[in-house]
Amino acid sequence: MGKHTPVVQQGRLVAEWRGTDQSMSAFARQHGVAQATFAAWVARHRPAPPAATEAPRFVQVAAPPAPATPAFSVRVGGHALHFDSPPPAAWFAAVVQALAPC
């Protein structure tokens, strides 16, 4: 069974290695640690991601108003009928019939 290296000491060795220009393998070999073991220590002691220095910025966006043009327009006699959506056929037929004599 291999020797156990305390987590604090692992962290110190990883920090020391990060301050060098040595490869991970060379540093581990120099300190008598198996390369796979040292790689596990490096993974365990990853630096914390940098904290956000300022809150994310949100920009309020206003969409232009929809055009005032109705979706459906009909002229019956001297009357103009404007609808946002087509009305029920029976109702529309009754209105057209009622306005036709005008």
Buried (B, 14 or more C-beta within 10 A) or exposed (E): EEEEBEEEEBEEBBEEBEEEEEEBEEBBBEEEBEBEEBBEBBEEBEEEEEEEEEEEEEEEEEEEEEEEEEEEEBEBEEEEBEEEEEBEEEEBEEBBEEBEEE
